[in-house]
Amino acid sequence: MKGVILISGSGSNLQSIIDNTAKIDLDIQAVISNKEEAFGLKRAKIENIPTHVLNHTQFPTREAFDQQLSQIIDQYNPDIIILAGFMRILTAGFTRKYVGKILNIHPSLLPKFQGLNTHQRALDAGENEHGVSIHFVTDELDGGPIIAQSRIQVLTNDTAESLAKRVLTEEHKLFPKVIHCFAQGRLSLKDNHVILDNQCL
Ligand code: GAR
């Protein structure tokens, strides 16, 4: 299965996917970042994966950015587009073009805490549980159909940083598994509903 991975930052999820590519039958064709300084680009280069930087500040509109992004992605004709910490809102035109092929990882138990600062917001809300969600991307921000979640307990002395660390550990385990399900044809999106063979997780 051919995949393109979009990042904006550290790329620890990218690394967990890279480390599992053989197991999950994924050929990473390219890594694209909207930030030149994203550490994930270095991780990709070490693995000789082609990289692209598309600086969103140099585009007049979201549409123009997404059009260019789409052109780069289409060069690789990927089966899957993986948002691994990609911190840009995508236009409906873009998400509709690739519907059923784009997966996103989000650090909360969606539908709770869409958007940013999820760990602090979970603490502020007095949540006992927190975690990560992986979902298909639709034109609803952080609102596409949920594929899988992993939960952790919130401890009394937790900070946003300690929560983020434990959630990331779960992210690194869950994302490769979900991508593997997709590669095996055991995960798809039909009429805005997730079709998943849970045994593959
Ligand atoms: C991860 O926690 C991911 O869930 C989150 O960004 C972080 C990226 O870390 N994604 C979002 O918040 C998307 N809305 P990484 O660069 O180390 O993989």
Residues whose N, C-alpha, C, O or C-beta is under 5 A from the ligand:
A	BS01	GAR	G9 S10 G11 S12 N13 L14 A84 G85 F86 I105 H106 P107 G115
